[in-house]
């Protein structure tokens, strides 16, 4: 790449020099022609004035001989051609010494080049150029007798090849161009090395990252340039993000393994006790096995649910639904569990009537269930469920009076199997509930957030904001049309929304059927 950069920059410099050289040569040549043309006009006017002065003496033929001699002298040192001719009013040129002989114009010129309106009027010298050949002509106003009673006007014509315009400057330009190209090659090679070196370092680091070394980082100084430093920072951020994801995945697998092994150990222990006949309380052992089996079923079910949500393999049938009604039904299902845990569970609404939102009723019930269940895990004495309309949007708030969540951990609340390190939680649910809540709420067009602390004693509030109902398409009172969002996958077709989950009491107690 360094060689390509060097060659590209050298080619650009050479191309620029060629263009500048050609433009300079063209403009210099044009200026040289115009300057020569101006000089010829001045010389022609001087000769014409001298001829006019001599004509007034009456020595016409001698005058013509003198004029021819003068023009001949001018040809040598000035490298120009000059002629003194007689011309009729019709534009025909004659030899003034012998009108029977054809007139000889300076080489490269024709009568059509000289014969113009200005020339006919005889008021001023006319000039022009053909390529590099510049010429000037002036018509004397006084006719001259050329024999046999013929009077013709006399015209003085001078022509000269304009100089090239560069001369010695062309040689210096070539030398300067060669030096410039050499300097550009050296500068391009150095610049290519400076650009290629950080890119090569970045390439090495990305290969190490791809090979699994997520601790590899690109180290570039700020002097390398904003773009290269930005690229290095992006690679470093990517590596850090992958490392965090790997740690989170490892932690997730460890947590899942622990949560799976704990009930399996209990099931195996009590099953062996029943098989060996070493336990006298068969009913209690069976109850523990059933409770732990349901716990396993809940965990596996939530893992499958979360996998479907993250893969987009689920269905949503959004309609206009009363948030307060759904929240009330789901909250009532937790009242036995809350009473068993010695907690107060309250449900209130700030709206006098229904609080409609646009959501899937079954998925909304699952959201409420998971949020309330999470609050019961950490509450000290009370859980409050509130439905309200914040800034015109249906909102569900679930608040507990537990120890709260550290500010730096608020963004991690919705991670899979996240558990606050500052608060002991009850064994309730699978630990995946809030991750599922986030996926479902965002899929329904809403958002969920965590606030902590909510009082001086601590506490946590989870706020779920949903979309307001869409305007009805029909007459007043007619519900908005169904909004079915399905992904074309086999799982989506098989994943019909089930009934709203029911509450799960504390471990070691009789339980109602576990939620799906």
N, C-alpha and C positions, 0 to 999 in steps of 0.2 A: 504494500500500500504506500510505503514511503517513496518508492520509486515512481509510482503513478502520480503522487502528489507533486514530486519534483518535476517530472516531465510535463505535467499539466500546467504548472506555474510558468515553466520555461516557455512552453508553447504560447501561453497567453502574453508573455512579455514580448516574444518575437512577433506575434501577430499585431500587438499594439505598436511596436516599432515600425513594422511594415506599413500599417495604416497611416501612422503619423508621417513617415517618410514620403509616402505617395501623396498625401494631402499637402505636405509642405512643398514638394516638388511641383505639384500642379499650381498651387497658389503663387509660388515664386516665378514660375514660367509665365503665368498670366500677368503678373506685375511687371516682369521684364518686357513683355510685348507692349503693354500700355505705355511704359516709360520710353521705349524706342519709338513708338508711334508719336508721342508728344515731342520728342527730339526732332523727328523728321518734319513735323508740322512747323516747328520754329525755323529749321533750316530752309524749308521750302518757302516760307514767307519772306525770309531774308533774301534769298535769291530772286524771288519775284519782285520784291521792292527794288533791288538793284537793276533788274532788267527794265522795269518801268521807268526808272530814272534815266537809263541810257537811251531808251526809246524816244524820250523827249528831245534828244539831241539830233535825231534823224539818221543815225548810223545803224541802220537796221541789220544789214547782213553782217557787218563787222561785229555787231552786238551778239548775233547768234553764234558766231564763231567763238567769241570770248566766253559766252555762256556754256557752250559745249566743252571748251577747255577747262572751265571752272568745275563743271560736273565731273569731268574725267579725273581731275586732281582729287576731288572728294571721294571718288570710288576707292582709291588705293588705301589710304590710312583708315578710312571708316568702314571698309569692306561693304560698301553699299553700291547699288546701281542707281544711275541718274540719267534722265533723258530730258531734252528740250524739244517739244513737238508742237506742231501746228494742229489746230483742231477746228472743224467746222461746227456750225450750230446744230447740225444733225448728229453730232457725236462721232464723226469720222476723223481719225488721226492721220497726219501727213508728216513727211520729213520736211522741215521748213527750208532746208538748203536746196532740196530738190523735190518739189511736191509730186513729181511723177513716181518717186520711189516709195515703197511701203514704209510706214512708220514702224519703228522697233520699240516696243514697250519693254520695261524691265521684266526679266524672266519670272514667270509665275503669275503675271498679271494679265488681264484682258480688258478690253474697252468697257465691257459691262461692269467690271469691278469699280471703275473710276467714274463712269457716267452716272451721276446722281443729280437730284433736283438742286442740291446745294452747289454742285459744280457748275450747272447751267447758269445759275444766278450770278456766279462769280463773286459773291460777297465775302467768301472766306475759303480758306484751305479745307479740303476734305481729306480724310485719312481713314485707314482701316487696316485689317490684317487678315491673312490667310494662313492659318496655322501660326508658325513662328515668323512668317514674312510680314513685316510691317511696311506700310507705304503711306505717302502723303503727296497730294497734288494741288496746285493752285493755278487758276486761270487768270492771265493778265487781261484787264478790261480793254486795253488799247489794241485794236487790230494791227497786224503787221503785214505789209505787202510782200508776197512770196514769189512774185513774178507773174507776167502775163495778165496784169491787172487784177490779180486775185489777192484779196486781203483776208487773212486768217488770224484768229487769236492764237496766242502762244501759251502753252501750258508747261509748267515745270513739274516733273515727277521724280521723286526720290523713293527708293525702296531699300530696305536693309533687313537682314536676318537678325532676329533678336537673340542675344546671348542666352545660354542655358540657364543662367540665374544662380547656379550652385557654385561652380568653379571650385576653389579650394575648400569651400565649406562642405562640399559633398564628401571629400576625403575624410574630413574631421567627423562628419556625421557617421560615416561607416565605422571609424575607430570608436567613437562614443557608443554606437549601437553594439559593437562587439563586447566592449567592456561592460555595458549594461546587461547583456545576456549572460555573461560570466558571473556577474554579481547576483543576478536573479537565480542562477542555478545553485550557487552556494547558499543563498537565502532560502530557496525552496527546499534544499536538502535538509537544512537545519530545522525549518518549520515542519517538514514532513516527519523528522525524527521526534520533534516535540509533540506532534499530534498523535503519531503512531504509538509512542511509548506508553502513554496512559491507556490507549485502547487495547494494547497488548496486555497490559496489566489487568484491565477489566476482563478481557477474554480468559485469562488464566484463572481469575477468581470465579467467574461464572462456570467454568468447567469443574472447579472444585466443588462449587455449590451443587451442580448437577450430579456430581459423584457422591453427594451426601454430606460434605463438609459444610454444614450450615454456619460454622463459626468463621468462615473465610470472609474477609472484608477488603474492599479496595481503598487504599490509602493514597489520596492525591492532595497536594497542596493547592491553596486557592489561586496561586499564580498560574496554574495550568489553564485557567480560563473557565468562565462561568458554565458553558455548555458541558465541558468534560467533567467538571466537578459535580454538576447536576446529574449527569449520567452515573457517576460513581456513587452519589448519594442514593439514587434510585435503586441501584444494584444492592447497596448495603441495606436499604429499607426492605427490599424484597427478601434478602437473606434473613433479616431479623424477623420479618413476618412469617416466613417459613419455619424458622426456629420456634417461634411462639406457637404456631399451629401444630408443630410436631410435639412440643411439650404438652399442649392442650389435648392432643390426641392420645399421647401416652398416659396422661392423667385420667382422661376419660376411660381408656381401656382398663386402667388399674381400678378406677372407681366401679366400673361395671363388673369387673371380675370380683371385687370385694362384695358388691351388692348381690351378686349371683351366688357366691360361695356361702355367705352367711345363712340364707334360708335353706340352701341345699344341705349344709352341715346339720341344721336342726332337723330337717326332714329325714336325713339318713340316720341321725342318732336315735330319734324316736321310732323310726321304722325298724331299726335293729333291735331296739328295746321291745317292741311289740313282737317281733319275730322270735326273739329269744325268751320271751315271757318274763323279762326282768322288771317290768313295770306293772304296778297294780292298778294304776289309774288309766285304764284304756281310753276312756272318754276324753281325758285331758290330753293324752298323747295324740289322739286323732284330731282334736281341735287345733293343736299346735301344727300338725302336719298340714291340715287344711288351710290354716292361716298363712303358713309360709308358702304353700303352693299358690295361693292367691297373690301373695306378694311377688312371687316369681312371675306369675301370669301378668301382673300389672306392669312389672319392669320390662318384660319382653314385649308386651303390647305397646308400651310407650316408646320403646326403641324402634319398633316397626313403624309406629305413627310418625315419629320424628324423621325417620328415613324417607317416608313417603312425602312428608311436607318439604323437606329439603330437596328432594328430587322432582317436586312439582307433580307427583303422581297421586293427586287427590282431587276431589270434586267440591265445588261450592255452589249452592243454590240460594242465592241472596234474594230476599224479599223484604218487605216492610214488616218489622217485628217490634214488639213492645219490649224495650230493654229492661224496664222495671219488672215486668211480669216474668221474663226469663231469669233475671237475677234473684227474684223472690223465690221461685220454684227451686233453683239450684241451691240457694242458701238454706232453705228449709231442710234439704237432704242432709246437711251437716249438723243440724241441731243435736241429734243424739250423740254424735262424736264430740261436739263441743261440750255438752253436759258431762260426758264421761271424763273429759280432760279438765273439767272445772273451769271452763272458759265461758264468757258471755259473748253471744253472737247476735248482733243487732243488724237489722236491715231497714234503711230509711230511703226516702226519695224527696228531693226538693221540688219536684213537679207535682201539681195537684192532680193532673190526669196522666194519660199514657205518655211514655217517652219513646217515640218511634225512632228506629234507626234502620239502616240498610245492611242486613247481615244474614248469614245462614243460621237459622234457629238452633240446629243441633250443634254446629261448631261454636256458636255463641255460648250455649250452655256449657260446652266443654271448656271454654275460656274462663267463664265464671267459676266453674268447679275447681280448676287448677289454681286460680288466683286465691280463692278462699282457702283451699287446702294448704297453700304455701303460708298464708297468714296464721293458720292454726298451728303450724309447726313452730313458730317463733313467738307467738303472743304470750304475754305474762298473765293477763286476766281477761282481755277483751279484744274482740274483732268487730269492726264496724264496716258494713257494706253500704255505700251511698251511690245512688244514681242521680244524675243532674245533667243540666244542659249548660256547658261551658262555652261561651262565645258562639252559641247556636249549634254546638255539636254534642250529640249524646255521649255522656261520659260515665264510666263505672270506676269508682274509687274504693279500694279495699285497704283498710288501715288497721294495723296492729299496734299494741303497746309494748312490743318487745324491746330488746336492747338497741335495735337499729343497725344500720349498715355503715361501715366506714366510707368516707367520701371517695377514696381512691378505688373502692370496690363497686361503686354504683353501676359502672359500665359493664361489670361482669355478672350482674344479677341474672341475666338471661342466657348465660352460657350453660351448656349441658353439664348436669351434675354439680353445678356450683353450690358451695355451702359456705356461709359466712364463717370466718375463722374466729370472730369475736363473740359469737353467740352459739350456744348449744341448741340443737333443734331436736324435736320429737321425731320418732321414726314414723313418718307419715308420707305416703306417696313414694314415687320412684326417683325423685330428684330431677326429672326431666320436664316437670310441669310448666315452668316458666319459659323454657326454650320452645315448647310446643305453643304456648300462648303467643309468643312473639311471632312465630311463623304464621299462625292462624289470623291474628289481628292484622298483620301487614298484608296478607293475602286478601282480606276483606276490605282493604283500603283504609285501615285505621293505623293507629300507632299506640305503643305502650311504653311507659317510662316508670322509673322508680324514684321516690323522694325520701330522703332520710337525712337527719332526724326530722320528725314532725312536731316534736315538743322538746321541752328541756330534759325530759327523762329518756328521750330516744324515740323509738317507734319508726315504723316504715309504712309508706303509702305507695301502693301500686295503682297507677292511673291508666285506664284503657279508654282511648278516644276512638269513636266509631264514626262512620259516615252518616250524615242525616239522610232521611228517606228521599228518594227522587220524586219529582212532581208526578202526580198521577197522569196517565195518558188519556184517561176517559173522563166521564162526568165526575162531579164532586162526590167524594166518598168512595170512589173506586180505588183499590190499592194499585200501587205501581206494578208494572209488569215484572215477571220473574226474570232474574238475571242469573243465568246458568253459565258458570265458568268451569269448563272441563278441559283437561289435557288429554290428548289422544294417545293414551298409554293403556295397557291391559290393567295396570293397577288402578288407574282412575275409574275404569268401568266396574272393577270389583269392589271399590272402596265406597260403598253406599253409607251415608252417615247413619250411625246407630243412635240409640236413645241417649239422653243426657246422662253423664256419669253420676253415680250416687256416692255418698260420703263413705270414707273408710275409717273406722274407729282405730284407736291406738292398738299397738301390738299386744298380743296376748289376750285379747278380748274377742267375744263373738262378733263376727263381721257380717255386714250385708254384702250382697254380690259386688265384687270389685268392678270399678269402672273400666270401660274399654280403653 
